[in-house]
Amino acid sequence: MKLYVARHGQTVWNAQNKVCGITDIELTKKGIEQAKELAATVQNYNIDIVLSSPLKRAVETSKIVADKNNIAMRIEERLVEQNYGIYEGVDRKNDSFLANKRNFAYKYPQGESMMQVAYRIYGLLDKIKEQYQGKNILVICHGGVCRVIRTYFKDMTNDEFFNYTLENGKLEQYELKEACNPLKMNK
């Protein structure tokens, strides 16, 4: 069972290096081209379903990929990007934003913590293992969510986690081991 994880195509705020969490922004022309390139990349991956964040930039990317490859697509609310609260729209190099980003258990003011995002995403990945056993899944989501998904499969130091970025329109592949059913183990 393979899990492919892709980040949506570029938005204006990505191009301007602004923090973009739950702010709902469309793709740029470059973002649309990145989505088309992603669609071409995955055409021979035997993907069974595309799961998309509900935010416009991910939905646009997902529709391009799903339509070009004739793959079913489903919106998955838990794939929404982290809510960065008061930092939505600020420069990504803002000192206060970066300080908050290094403290995983701190909630962004009026937003959510990385721990809350991890709880939501880990639960989703466990559910995907159960619901889609033997299938190849493409998840199209956001930079912060991609970072958390990576930790599900690979141990990372705090510094590695802080600095990890999956570029717009790019993809990573993971092996998603099927869910272990404790009831079957006891028999």
C-alpha positions as CSV (number, residue, x, y, z in Angstrom):
1,M,0.0,0.0,0.0
2,K,1.6,3.2,-1.1
3,L,0.8,6.7,0.1
4,Y,1.8,9.5,-2.2
5,V,1.9,13.0,-0.6
6,A,1.9,16.1,-2.7
7,R,1.8,19.8,-1.9
8,H,-0.6,22.0,-3.8
9,G,0.6,24.3,-6.6
10,Q,1.9,27.8,-5.9
11,T,-0.4,30.6,-4.6
12,V,0.3,34.3,-4.6
13,W,1.2,34.1,-0.9
14,N,3.7,31.3,-1.6
15,A,5.3,33.5,-4.2
16,Q,5.4,36.4,-1.8
17,N,6.8,34.2,1.0
18,K,3.8,34.8,3.3
19,V,2.4,32.5,5.9
20,C,-0.7,30.8,4.5
21,G,-2.6,28.4,6.7
22,I,-6.4,28.3,6.6
23,T,-6.6,31.4,4.4
24,D,-8.4,30.2,1.3
25,I,-6.3,31.3,-1.8
26,E,-6.4,30.1,-5.4
27,L,-3.5,28.9,-7.5
28,T,-1.4,31.2,-9.6
29,K,-0.8,30.5,-13.2
30,K,2.5,28.9,-12.1
31,G,0.5,26.8,-9.6
32,I,-1.8,25.5,-12.3
33,E,1.3,24.5,-14.3
34,Q,2.7,22.8,-11.3
35,A,-0.5,20.9,-10.8
36,K,-0.4,19.8,-14.5
37,E,3.2,18.6,-14.1
38,L,2.1,16.7,-10.9
39,A,-0.7,15.1,-12.9
40,A,1.9,13.9,-15.6
41,T,4.2,12.7,-12.9
42,V,1.6,10.4,-11.3
43,Q,0.0,9.0,-14.4
44,N,1.7,5.6,-14.1
45,Y,1.5,5.3,-10.3
46,N,-1.7,3.3,-10.3
47,I,-3.4,5.6,-7.8
48,D,-6.8,4.5,-6.6
49,I,-8.1,7.7,-5.1
50,V,-7.0,11.3,-4.5
51,L,-7.7,12.7,-1.0
52,S,-7.7,16.5,-1.0
53,S,-7.7,19.2,1.6
54,P,-10.8,21.3,1.4
55,L,-8.9,24.6,0.7
56,K,-9.1,26.0,-2.8
57,R,-5.5,25.6,-3.6
58,A,-5.5,21.9,-2.8
59,V,-8.8,21.3,-4.4
60,E,-7.7,23.0,-7.7
61,T,-4.5,20.9,-7.7
62,S,-6.4,17.7,-6.9
63,K,-9.0,18.3,-9.6
64,I,-6.3,18.8,-12.2
65,V,-4.5,15.6,-11.2
66,A,-7.7,13.5,-10.8
67,D,-9.3,14.7,-14.1
68,K,-6.1,14.1,-16.1
69,N,-5.7,10.6,-14.7
70,N,-9.3,9.6,-14.4
71,I,-9.0,9.0,-10.7
72,A,-11.8,9.5,-8.1
73,M,-11.3,12.4,-5.7
74,R,-12.6,13.0,-2.3
75,I,-12.4,16.0,0.0
76,E,-10.9,15.2,3.4
77,E,-11.5,17.9,6.0
78,R,-8.6,16.7,8.3
79,L,-6.1,17.6,5.6
80,V,-6.7,21.3,6.0
81,E,-3.5,23.3,6.7
82,Q,-2.6,24.4,10.2
83,N,-4.4,27.5,11.5
84,Y,-1.5,30.0,12.0
85,G,-3.9,32.4,13.7
86,I,-2.5,36.0,13.9
87,Y,0.4,35.0,11.6
88,E,-1.8,34.4,8.6
89,G,-0.4,36.6,5.8
90,V,2.8,37.8,7.6
91,D,6.2,37.2,6.1
92,R,7.5,33.7,6.8
93,K,10.7,35.1,8.3
94,N,8.8,37.1,10.9
95,D,10.7,36.5,14.2
96,S,7.6,36.0,16.3
97,F,6.2,33.5,13.8
98,L,9.5,31.6,13.7
99,A,9.7,31.5,17.5
100,N,6.2,30.1,17.7
101,K,7.0,27.6,15.0
102,R,9.9,26.2,17.1
103,N,7.5,25.4,20.0
104,F,5.4,22.5,18.8
105,A,3.1,22.4,21.8
106,Y,2.3,26.2,21.7
107,K,-0.8,27.3,19.9
108,Y,-0.4,30.1,17.5
109,P,-2.4,32.9,19.0
110,Q,-6.0,32.4,17.6
111,G,-4.7,29.3,15.8
112,E,-3.6,25.8,16.6
113,S,-0.4,24.1,17.7
114,M,1.6,21.6,15.7
115,M,0.6,19.0,18.3
116,Q,-3.0,19.5,17.4
117,V,-2.2,19.2,13.7
118,A,-0.2,16.0,14.4
119,Y,-3.1,14.5,16.4
120,R,-5.5,15.2,13.5
121,I,-3.2,13.9,10.8
122,Y,-2.0,10.8,12.6
123,G,-5.6,9.8,13.2
124,L,-6.3,10.3,9.5
125,L,-3.4,8.2,8.5
126,D,-4.5,5.4,10.8
127,K,-8.0,5.6,9.3
128,I,-6.5,5.5,5.7
129,K,-4.7,2.3,6.6
130,E,-8.0,0.7,7.7
131,Q,-10.3,2.1,5.0
132,Y,-8.0,1.7,1.9
133,Q,-6.1,-1.5,2.6
134,G,-4.2,-2.6,-0.5
135,K,-4.9,0.7,-2.4
136,N,-2.5,3.4,-3.5
137,I,-3.6,6.8,-2.2
138,L,-2.5,10.3,-3.3
139,V,-3.0,13.0,-0.6
140,I,-2.8,16.6,-1.8
141,C,-2.4,19.0,1.0
142,H,-0.2,21.7,2.4
143,G,3.4,22.4,3.6
144,G,2.7,22.1,7.3
145,V,0.6,18.9,6.8
146,C,3.3,17.4,4.6
147,R,5.8,18.0,7.4
148,V,3.6,16.2,9.9
149,I,2.9,13.3,7.5
150,R,6.7,12.9,7.1
151,T,7.1,12.4,10.9
152,Y,4.6,9.6,10.8
153,F,7.1,7.6,8.7
154,K,10.4,9.0,9.6
155,D,11.9,10.2,12.9
156,M,13.1,13.8,12.7
157,T,14.9,16.0,15.1
158,N,13.2,19.3,16.1
159,D,15.6,21.1,13.8
160,E,15.0,18.8,10.9
161,F,11.2,19.2,11.4
162,F,11.5,23.0,11.6
163,N,13.5,23.2,8.4
164,Y,11.7,20.6,6.3
165,T,9.8,21.9,3.3
166,L,8.1,20.0,0.4
167,E,8.0,22.4,-2.5
168,N,4.8,23.4,-4.3
169,G,3.7,20.7,-6.7
170,K,6.2,18.2,-5.5
171,L,5.5,14.7,-4.3
172,E,6.9,12.1,-1.8
173,Q,6.2,8.4,-1.5
174,Y,5.7,6.3,1.6
175,E,4.9,2.7,2.3
176,L,1.8,2.6,4.4
177,K,1.7,-0.7,6.3
178,E,-1.7,-2.2,6.6
179,A,-3.5,-1.7,9.9
180,C,-2.9,-4.3,12.5
181,N,-6.2,-5.7,13.8
182,P,-5.7,-6.5,17.5
183,L,-8.8,-8.8,17.5
184,K,-7.1,-11.0,14.9
185,M,-3.9,-11.1,17.0
186,N,-5.7,-12.5,20.0
187,K,-7.1,-15.5,18.2
